[in-house]
Amino acid sequence: MGTVEELQASAARLAPEGEHAFELALDLIDQNPHQTRQEFDSMALGDLAGSIQAQGVLQPIVVRPGTVRPGASHPEGAQRYILILGERRYRASKMAGKTTIPAIVKRVSEQQAAEMTLVENLQRQDLHCLEQAQAFANLSTGFHLTQEQIGKRVGVSREQVSNYLRLLKLPSEVQAALRRGDLTYSHARLLLSLNDGDQISKVAKVAIAKKMSVALLTEMLMDINVPSGTSLERQPSGARWVDPNVRAAQRSLEAVLGMRVRIRDRRGKGKITIEYGTLEDFDRVVQMLKGK
């Protein structure tokens, strides 16, 4: 298995010394089955296609050997290849009317190909949070990798892997709103502090309708989590005033952990309660407290 550095080098499209790029027919290249990116900026692709028409493809794509089967241009049968890195260059070359593209063939495993694809997408920094979550889920279910193993493979923290995977637990309509941009990643993490799917959907609809900021949504969730008839500025027992600093710390912890947090303070002494919904959440909090 390649190291993170080796995968990142491949994702950055740096051909290792001694590897040779050759012109490969575009119609011999099959789509990347591990490509989770669903949105490609058409304007940016058009600009890239124009550049390719003028100067050609300056950096080769990376493919792996596929199967041998006949095609429209190769009825007798030809070696096919599966795309690993360079989806934009591949698509833009087709837009530019090219029939071939410079390519480097790498003989890697299915798992390595999936990891390399994810690293390339992460390095572009515009991968949607749900696409990133699905990529992590594919590595987990397809190759039986733990969250810690995934983090080490692609160079991110275990907590980051866990946080993104939790997005896939959101109701489908909330995921759709997140994909449209009606909600942000920070909004989604706050909504996950609610354990009931119906409640998450209802709160999400209100947040979208009122165009709530993350701060306002935090206020709303605090209101929901306080027993009925109790003011946000009061504690359930004794109707005591809550120090604004304590309340701010509670909001901050909820935003970071993505789950319910309760701080009970009395003259500088008290307790912090973290409510988790799954054993995975429990394990994630324990690891964060350990500083891992």
Short mmCIF file of the C-alpha atoms (twelve columns), coordinates in Angstrom:
data_MODEL
# 
_entry.id   MODEL 
# 
loop_
_atom_site.group_PDB 
_atom_site.id 
_atom_site.type_symbol 
_atom_site.label_atom_id 
_atom_site.label_alt_id 
_atom_site.label_comp_id 
_atom_site.label_asym_id 
_atom_site.label_seq_id 
_atom_site.Cartn_x 
_atom_site.Cartn_y 
_atom_site.Cartn_z 
_atom_site.pdbx_PDB_model_num 
ATOM 1   C CA . MET A 1   0.000   0.000  0.000   1 
ATOM 2   C CA . GLY A 2   1.368   3.420  -0.921  1 
ATOM 3   C CA . THR A 3   2.177   5.990  1.727   1 
ATOM 4   C CA . VAL A 4   0.254   9.255  2.049   1 
ATOM 5   C CA . GLU A 5   3.206   11.088 0.488   1 
ATOM 6   C CA . GLU A 6   3.241   8.748  -2.512  1 
ATOM 7   C CA . LEU A 7   -0.491  9.088  -3.009  1 
ATOM 8   C CA . GLN A 8   -0.287  12.871 -2.717  1 
ATOM 9   C CA . ALA A 9   2.511   12.947 -5.271  1 
ATOM 10  C CA . SER A 10  0.346   10.974 -7.657  1 
ATOM 11  C CA . ALA A 11  -2.662  13.156 -6.945  1 
ATOM 12  C CA . ALA A 12  -0.585  16.231 -7.707  1 
ATOM 13  C CA . ARG A 13  0.052   14.630 -11.107 1 
ATOM 14  C CA . LEU A 14  3.804   14.383 -10.625 1 
ATOM 15  C CA . ALA A 15  5.077   11.516 -12.740 1 
ATOM 16  C CA . PRO A 16  7.704   9.512  -10.801 1 
ATOM 17  C CA . GLU A 17  11.105  9.430  -12.428 1 
ATOM 18  C CA . GLY A 18  11.297  6.821  -15.146 1 
ATOM 19  C CA . GLU A 19  7.575   6.649  -15.902 1 
ATOM 20  C CA . HIS A 20  6.614   7.333  -19.486 1 
ATOM 21  C CA . ALA A 21  3.498   9.121  -20.715 1 
ATOM 22  C CA . PHE A 22  2.087   8.110  -24.087 1 
ATOM 23  C CA . GLU A 23  -0.825  9.245  -26.235 1 
ATOM 24  C CA . LEU A 24  -3.861  7.130  -25.374 1 
ATOM 25  C CA . ALA A 25  -7.104  7.110  -27.375 1 
ATOM 26  C CA . LEU A 26  -9.885  8.753  -25.382 1 
ATOM 27  C CA . ASP A 27  -12.369 6.111  -26.498 1 
ATOM 28  C CA . LEU A 28  -10.257 3.441  -24.782 1 
ATOM 29  C CA . ILE A 29  -10.613 5.105  -21.365 1 
ATOM 30  C CA . ASP A 30  -13.473 4.099  -19.071 1 
ATOM 31  C CA . GLN A 31  -14.896 6.262  -16.294 1 
ATOM 32  C CA . ASN A 32  -13.451 6.211  -12.799 1 
ATOM 33  C CA . PRO A 33  -15.804 4.083  -10.631 1 
ATOM 34  C CA . HIS A 34  -14.471 5.806  -7.506  1 
ATOM 35  C CA . GLN A 35  -15.159 9.350  -8.684  1 
ATOM 36  C CA . THR A 36  -17.538 10.855 -6.104  1 
ATOM 37  C CA . ARG A 37  -17.345 14.394 -7.461  1 
ATOM 38  C CA . GLN A 38  -20.699 15.040 -9.086  1 
ATOM 39  C CA . GLU A 39  -20.435 18.721 -9.921  1 
ATOM 40  C CA . PHE A 40  -18.010 20.018 -12.548 1 
ATOM 41  C CA . ASP A 41  -17.997 23.743 -13.290 1 
ATOM 42  C CA . SER A 42  -18.990 23.968 -16.970 1 
ATOM 43  C CA . MET A 43  -17.391 27.388 -17.396 1 
ATOM 44  C CA . ALA A 44  -14.102 26.206 -15.902 1 
ATOM 45  C CA . LEU A 45  -14.192 23.104 -18.115 1 
ATOM 46  C CA . GLY A 46  -14.780 25.342 -21.142 1 
ATOM 47  C CA . ASP A 47  -11.767 27.459 -20.226 1 
ATOM 48  C CA . LEU A 48  -9.652  24.336 -19.814 1 
ATOM 49  C CA . ALA A 49  -10.878 23.005 -23.158 1 
ATOM 50  C CA . GLY A 50  -9.805  26.267 -24.815 1 
ATOM 51  C CA . SER A 51  -6.370  25.978 -23.239 1 
ATOM 52  C CA . ILE A 52  -6.062  22.372 -24.415 1 
ATOM 53  C CA . GLN A 53  -7.001  23.388 -27.951 1 
ATOM 54  C CA . ALA A 54  -4.250  26.012 -27.918 1 
ATOM 55  C CA . GLN A 55  -1.475  24.242 -26.008 1 
ATOM 56  C CA . GLY A 56  -2.535  20.628 -25.571 1 
ATOM 57  C CA . VAL A 57  -2.645  18.723 -22.285 1 
ATOM 58  C CA . LEU A 58  0.450   19.775 -20.356 1 
ATOM 59  C CA . GLN A 59  0.141   17.198 -17.552 1 
ATOM 60  C CA . PRO A 60  -0.751  13.580 -18.332 1 
ATOM 61  C CA . ILE A 61  -3.692  11.834 -16.760 1 
ATOM 62  C CA . VAL A 62  -3.200  8.614  -14.782 1 
ATOM 63  C CA . VAL A 63  -4.980  5.396  -15.727 1 
ATOM 64  C CA . ARG A 64  -4.819  1.717  -14.808 1 
ATOM 65  C CA . PRO A 65  -5.246  -1.289 -17.099 1 
ATOM 66  C CA . GLY A 66  -8.827  -2.443 -17.586 1 
ATOM 67  C CA . THR A 67  -10.237 -5.269 -19.643 1 
ATOM 68  C CA . VAL A 68  -9.803  -6.171 -23.294 1 
ATOM 69  C CA . ARG A 69  -13.058 -5.825 -25.194 1 
ATOM 70  C CA . PRO A 70  -14.243 -4.662 -28.617 1 
ATOM 71  C CA . GLY A 71  -15.518 -1.157 -29.198 1 
ATOM 72  C CA . ALA A 72  -16.887 1.009  -31.993 1 
ATOM 73  C CA . SER A 73  -13.398 1.997  -33.165 1 
ATOM 74  C CA . HIS A 74  -11.750 -1.311 -32.210 1 
ATOM 75  C CA . PRO A 75  -14.107 -4.147 -33.218 1 
ATOM 76  C CA . GLU A 76  -11.326 -6.702 -33.007 1 
ATOM 77  C CA . GLY A 77  -10.799 -5.956 -29.329 1 
ATOM 78  C CA . ALA A 78  -8.401  -3.621 -27.597 1 
ATOM 79  C CA . GLN A 79  -6.868  -3.069 -24.182 1 
ATOM 80  C CA . ARG A 80  -9.017  -0.618 -22.237 1 
ATOM 81  C CA . TYR A 81  -7.989  1.593  -19.340 1 
ATOM 82  C CA . ILE A 82  -9.736  2.991  -16.269 1 
ATOM 83  C CA . LEU A 83  -9.260  6.609  -15.297 1 
ATOM 84  C CA . ILE A 84  -7.668  7.312  -11.897 1 
ATOM 85  C CA . LEU A 85  -6.507  10.943 -11.966 1 
ATOM 86  C CA . GLY A 86  -7.343  13.773 -14.330 1 
ATOM 87  C CA . GLU A 87  -11.140 13.764 -14.708 1 
ATOM 88  C CA . ARG A 88  -11.239 17.454 -15.690 1 
ATOM 89  C CA . ARG A 89  -8.484  17.086 -18.271 1 
ATOM 90  C CA . TYR A 90  -10.226 14.010 -19.672 1 
ATOM 91  C CA . ARG A 91  -13.587 15.793 -19.992 1 
ATOM 92  C CA . ALA A 92  -12.068 19.009 -21.318 1 
ATOM 93  C CA . SER A 93  -10.095 17.092 -23.960 1 
ATOM 94  C CA . LYS A 94  -13.337 15.599 -25.233 1 
ATOM 95  C CA . MET A 95  -14.903 19.080 -25.304 1 
ATOM 96  C CA . ALA A 96  -11.884 20.316 -27.243 1 
ATOM 97  C CA . GLY A 97  -12.445 17.652 -29.903 1 
ATOM 98  C CA . LYS A 98  -9.292  15.705 -29.095 1 
ATOM 99  C CA . THR A 99  -9.113  12.001 -29.847 1 
ATOM 100 C CA . THR A 100 -6.057  11.190 -27.708 1 
ATOM 101 C CA . ILE A 101 -4.629  12.354 -24.397 1 
ATOM 102 C CA . PRO A 102 -1.198  11.898 -22.751 1 
ATOM 103 C CA . ALA A 103 -1.498  9.233  -20.068 1 
ATOM 104 C CA . ILE A 104 0.614   7.367  -17.541 1 
ATOM 105 C CA . VAL A 105 -0.370  3.775  -16.833 1 
ATOM 106 C CA . LYS A 106 -0.078  2.698  -13.196 1 
ATOM 107 C CA . ARG A 107 -0.679  -0.852 -12.068 1 
ATOM 108 C CA . VAL A 108 -2.382  -0.247 -8.739  1 
ATOM 109 C CA . SER A 109 -5.008  -2.077 -6.733  1 
ATOM 110 C CA . GLU A 110 -8.658  -1.074 -6.660  1 
ATOM 111 C CA . GLN A 111 -8.168  0.352  -3.177  1 
ATOM 112 C CA . GLN A 112 -5.112  2.392  -4.158  1 
ATOM 113 C CA . ALA A 113 -7.008  3.799  -7.136  1 
ATOM 114 C CA . ALA A 114 -9.880  4.858  -4.862  1 
ATOM 115 C CA . GLU A 115 -7.485  6.504  -2.413  1 
ATOM 116 C CA . MET A 116 -5.608  8.355  -5.154  1 
ATOM 117 C CA . THR A 117 -8.885  9.689  -6.567  1 
ATOM 118 C CA . LEU A 118 -9.984  10.962 -3.170  1 
ATOM 119 C CA . VAL A 119 -6.629  12.622 -2.463  1 
ATOM 120 C CA . GLU A 120 -6.732  14.427 -5.813  1 
ATOM 121 C CA . ASN A 121 -10.216 15.722 -5.079  1 
ATOM 122 C CA . LEU A 122 -9.283  16.799 -1.555  1 
ATOM 123 C CA . GLN A 123 -6.306  18.733 -2.853  1 
ATOM 124 C CA . ARG A 124 -8.573  20.737 -5.142  1 
ATOM 125 C CA . GLN A 125 -10.368 21.944 -1.964  1 
ATOM 126 C CA . ASP A 126 -13.739 22.453 -3.692  1 
ATOM 127 C CA . LEU A 127 -15.074 18.955 -3.131  1 
ATOM 128 C CA . HIS A 128 -18.573 19.197 -1.672  1 
ATOM 129 C CA . CYS A 129 -18.840 17.952 1.902   1 
ATOM 130 C CA . LEU A 130 -21.371 15.258 0.918   1 
ATOM 131 C CA . GLU A 131 -19.159 14.076 -1.938  1 
ATOM 132 C CA . GLN A 132 -16.281 13.868 0.507   1 
ATOM 133 C CA . ALA A 133 -18.478 11.973 2.967   1 
ATOM 134 C CA . GLN A 134 -19.488 9.486  0.272   1 
ATOM 135 C CA . ALA A 135 -15.863 8.958  -0.721  1 
ATOM 136 C CA . PHE A 136 -14.976 8.122  2.889   1 
ATOM 137 C CA . ALA A 137 -18.001 5.801  3.081   1 
ATOM 138 C CA . ASN A 138 -16.893 4.001  -0.086  1 
ATOM 139 C CA . LEU A 139 -13.467 3.366  1.418   1 
ATOM 140 C CA . SER A 140 -15.084 2.134  4.618   1 
ATOM 141 C CA . THR A 141 -17.645 -0.226 3.102   1 
ATOM 142 C CA . GLY A 142 -15.787 -1.207 -0.056  1 
ATOM 143 C CA . PHE A 143 -12.445 -1.985 1.532   1 
ATOM 144 C CA . HIS A 144 -13.383 -2.479 5.191   1 
ATOM 145 C CA . LEU A 145 -11.168 0.342  6.407   1 
ATOM 146 C CA . THR A 146 -11.626 1.913  9.835   1 
ATOM 147 C CA . GLN A 147 -11.952 5.675  10.179  1 
ATOM 148 C CA . GLU A 148 -8.417  5.838  11.532  1 
ATOM 149 C CA . GLN A 149 -7.072  3.859  8.569   1 
ATOM 150 C CA . ILE A 150 -8.913  6.108  6.107   1 
ATOM 151 C CA . GLY A 151 -7.476  9.202  7.783   1 
ATOM 152 C CA . LYS A 152 -3.940  7.850  7.554   1 
ATOM 153 C CA . ARG A 153 -4.395  6.831  3.905   1 
ATOM 154 C CA . VAL A 154 -5.566  10.233 2.702   1 
ATOM 155 C CA . GLY A 155 -3.744  12.486 5.172   1 
ATOM 156 C CA . VAL A 156 -6.635  13.819 7.289   1 
ATOM 157 C CA . SER A 157 -7.550  13.373 10.947  1 
ATOM 158 C CA . ARG A 158 -9.771  10.561 12.156  1 
ATOM 159 C CA . GLU A 159 -12.147 13.163 13.584  1 
ATOM 160 C CA . GLN A 160 -12.521 14.774 10.176  1 
ATOM 161 C CA . VAL A 161 -13.404 11.428 8.624   1 
ATOM 162 C CA . SER A 162 -15.971 10.799 11.366  1 
ATOM 163 C CA . ASN A 163 -17.519 14.261 11.054  1 
ATOM 164 C CA . TYR A 164 -18.031 13.888 7.319   1 
ATOM 165 C CA . LEU A 165 -19.410 10.353 7.566   1 
ATOM 166 C CA . ARG A 166 -22.037 11.577 10.036  1 
ATOM 167 C CA . LEU A 167 -23.476 13.827 7.307   1 
ATOM 168 C CA . LEU A 168 -24.776 10.724 5.553   1 
ATOM 169 C CA . LYS A 169 -27.080 10.143 8.542   1 
ATOM 170 C CA . LEU A 170 -29.010 13.319 7.750   1 
ATOM 171 C CA . PRO A 171 -32.499 12.871 6.241   1 
ATOM 172 C CA . SER A 172 -32.442 12.838 2.438   1 
ATOM 173 C CA . GLU A 173 -34.236 16.190 2.110   1 
ATOM 174 C CA . VAL A 174 -31.703 17.816 4.426   1 
ATOM 175 C CA . GLN A 175 -28.844 16.328 2.395   1 
ATOM 176 C CA . ALA A 176 -30.471 17.745 -0.740  1 
ATOM 177 C CA . ALA A 177 -30.633 21.200 0.885   1 
ATOM 178 C CA . LEU A 178 -26.988 20.890 1.895   1 
ATOM 179 C CA . ARG A 179 -26.042 19.948 -1.665  1 
ATOM 180 C CA . ARG A 180 -27.969 22.934 -3.071  1 
ATOM 181 C CA . GLY A 181 -26.167 25.279 -0.712  1 
ATOM 182 C CA . ASP A 182 -29.263 26.165 1.323   1 
ATOM 183 C CA . LEU A 183 -27.389 24.836 4.366   1 
ATOM 184 C CA . THR A 184 -23.669 24.835 5.124   1 
ATOM 185 C CA . TYR A 185 -21.465 22.138 6.613   1 
ATOM 186 C CA . SER A 186 -21.558 24.003 9.948   1 
ATOM 187 C CA . HIS A 187 -25.363 24.085 9.870   1 
ATOM 188 C CA . ALA A 188 -25.417 20.347 9.176   1 
ATOM 189 C CA . ARG A 189 -23.137 19.524 12.084  1 
ATOM 190 C CA . LEU A 190 -25.373 21.492 14.433  1 
ATOM 191 C CA . LEU A 191 -28.473 19.704 13.143  1 
ATOM 192 C CA . LEU A 192 -26.815 16.377 13.910  1 
ATOM 193 C CA . SER A 193 -27.012 17.267 17.597  1 
ATOM 194 C CA . LEU A 194 -30.705 16.368 17.254  1 
ATOM 195 C CA . ASN A 195 -31.253 12.635 17.426  1 
ATOM 196 C CA . ASP A 196 -34.658 12.508 15.729  1 
ATOM 197 C CA . GLY A 197 -34.736 12.590 11.916  1 
ATOM 198 C CA . ASP A 198 -38.154 14.242 11.743  1 
ATOM 199 C CA . GLN A 199 -37.033 16.962 14.119  1 
ATOM 200 C CA . ILE A 200 -33.870 17.529 12.076  1 
ATOM 201 C CA . SER A 201 -35.990 17.990 8.945   1 
ATOM 202 C CA . LYS A 202 -38.378 20.418 10.652  1 
ATOM 203 C CA . VAL A 203 -35.575 22.515 12.138  1 
ATOM 204 C CA . ALA A 204 -33.717 22.522 8.805   1 
ATOM 205 C CA . LYS A 205 -36.816 23.853 7.006   1 
ATOM 206 C CA . VAL A 206 -37.122 26.696 9.515   1 
ATOM 207 C CA . ALA A 207 -33.404 27.491 9.263   1 
ATOM 208 C CA . ILE A 208 -33.628 27.631 5.464   1 
ATOM 209 C CA . ALA A 209 -36.832 29.673 5.404   1 
ATOM 210 C CA . LYS A 210 -35.406 32.240 7.828   1 
ATOM 211 C CA . LYS A 211 -31.931 32.102 6.265   1 
ATOM 212 C CA . MET A 212 -30.443 31.515 9.691   1 
ATOM 213 C CA . SER A 213 -26.775 32.013 10.394  1 
ATOM 214 C CA . VAL A 214 -24.923 29.340 12.347  1 
ATOM 215 C CA . ALA A 215 -25.199 31.517 15.472  1 
ATOM 216 C CA . LEU A 216 -28.973 31.857 15.109  1 
ATOM 217 C CA . LEU A 217 -29.390 28.140 14.515  1 
ATOM 218 C CA . THR A 218 -27.376 27.488 17.670  1 
ATOM 219 C CA . GLU A 219 -29.792 29.731 19.576  1 
ATOM 220 C CA . MET A 220 -32.741 27.841 18.137  1 
ATOM 221 C CA . LEU A 221 -31.293 24.464 19.092  1 
ATOM 222 C CA . MET A 222 -30.644 25.658 22.625  1 
ATOM 223 C CA . ASP A 223 -34.288 26.722 22.833  1 
ATOM 224 C CA . ILE A 224 -35.394 23.281 21.616  1 
ATOM 225 C CA . ASN A 225 -33.176 21.477 24.100  1 
ATOM 226 C CA . VAL A 226 -34.342 23.482 27.135  1 
ATOM 227 C CA . PRO A 227 -37.485 22.011 28.799  1 
ATOM 228 C CA . SER A 228 -40.754 23.750 27.915  1 
ATOM 229 C CA . GLY A 229 -41.632 26.747 30.062  1 
ATOM 230 C CA . THR A 230 -37.979 27.466 30.823  1 
ATOM 231 C CA . SER A 231 -36.303 30.623 29.562  1 
ATOM 232 C CA . LEU A 232 -33.091 30.351 27.561  1 
ATOM 233 C CA . GLU A 233 -31.518 32.502 30.235  1 
ATOM 234 C CA . ARG A 234 -32.592 30.115 33.027  1 
ATOM 235 C CA . GLN A 235 -31.497 26.735 34.252  1 
ATOM 236 C CA . PRO A 236 -34.243 24.094 34.722  1 
ATOM 237 C CA . SER A 237 -33.616 23.864 38.491  1 
ATOM 238 C CA . GLY A 238 -34.029 26.996 40.537  1 
ATOM 239 C CA . ALA A 239 -34.497 29.263 37.460  1 
ATOM 240 C CA . ARG A 240 -30.970 30.570 37.911  1 
ATOM 241 C CA . TRP A 241 -29.348 33.106 35.596  1 
ATOM 242 C CA . VAL A 242 -26.783 31.629 33.181  1 
ATOM 243 C CA . ASP A 243 -23.416 33.343 32.866  1 
ATOM 244 C CA . PRO A 244 -23.078 34.504 29.219  1 
ATOM 245 C CA . ASN A 245 -19.524 33.128 29.137  1 
ATOM 246 C CA . VAL A 246 -20.768 29.690 30.169  1 
ATOM 247 C CA . ARG A 247 -23.518 29.852 27.595  1 
ATOM 248 C CA . ALA A 248 -21.034 30.876 24.865  1 
ATOM 249 C CA . ALA A 249 -18.737 28.000 25.839  1 
ATOM 250 C CA . GLN A 250 -21.669 25.609 25.554  1 
ATOM 251 C CA . ARG A 251 -22.486 26.838 22.055  1 
ATOM 252 C CA . SER A 252 -18.859 26.576 20.998  1 
ATOM 253 C CA . LEU A 253 -18.551 22.989 22.243  1 
ATOM 254 C CA . GLU A 254 -21.753 21.977 20.461  1 
ATOM 255 C CA . ALA A 255 -20.475 23.453 17.214  1 
ATOM 256 C CA . VAL A 256 -17.132 21.631 17.517  1 
ATOM 257 C CA . LEU A 257 -18.523 18.267 18.644  1 
ATOM 258 C CA . GLY A 258 -21.682 18.297 16.556  1 
ATOM 259 C CA . MET A 259 -23.772 16.989 19.472  1 
ATOM 260 C CA . ARG A 260 -25.618 18.221 22.541  1 
ATOM 261 C CA . VAL A 261 -23.554 19.727 25.349  1 
ATOM 262 C CA . ARG A 262 -24.871 20.910 28.720  1 
ATOM 263 C CA . ILE A 263 -22.855 23.000 31.166  1 
ATOM 264 C CA . ARG A 264 -24.169 23.340 34.720  1 
ATOM 265 C CA . ASP A 265 -22.274 26.034 36.587  1 
ATOM 266 C CA . ARG A 266 -22.680 27.185 40.198  1 
ATOM 267 C CA . ARG A 267 -20.239 29.776 41.475  1 
ATOM 268 C CA . GLY A 268 -17.439 28.547 39.257  1 
ATOM 269 C CA . LYS A 269 -18.079 24.850 39.920  1 
ATOM 270 C CA . GLY A 270 -20.231 22.441 37.977  1 
ATOM 271 C CA . LYS A 271 -20.235 19.769 35.312  1 
ATOM 272 C CA . ILE A 272 -20.176 19.382 31.531  1 
ATOM 273 C CA . THR A 273 -22.502 16.781 30.016  1 
ATOM 274 C CA . ILE A 274 -22.000 15.540 26.447  1 
ATOM 275 C CA . GLU A 275 -24.919 13.624 24.958  1 
ATOM 276 C CA . TYR A 276 -23.953 11.124 22.245  1 
ATOM 277 C CA . GLY A 277 -26.291 9.178  20.012  1 
ATOM 278 C CA . THR A 278 -24.079 6.309  18.878  1 
ATOM 279 C CA . LEU A 279 -21.023 4.389  20.010  1 
ATOM 280 C CA . GLU A 280 -19.171 5.973  17.084  1 
ATOM 281 C CA . ASP A 281 -19.930 9.419  18.520  1 
ATOM 282 C CA . PHE A 282 -18.746 8.242  21.942  1 
ATOM 283 C CA . ASP A 283 -15.493 6.935  20.489  1 
ATOM 284 C CA . ARG A 284 -14.984 10.175 18.539  1 
ATOM 285 C CA . VAL A 285 -15.397 12.324 21.663  1 
ATOM 286 C CA . VAL A 286 -13.029 10.119 23.665  1 
ATOM 287 C CA . GLN A 287 -10.382 10.411 20.951  1 
ATOM 288 C CA . MET A 288 -10.793 14.194 20.809  1 
ATOM 289 C CA . LEU A 289 -10.436 14.469 24.584  1 
ATOM 290 C CA . LYS A 290 -7.246  12.429 24.332  1 
ATOM 291 C CA . GLY A 291 -5.976  14.892 21.750  1 
ATOM 292 C CA . LYS A 292 -5.835  12.371 18.924  1 
# 
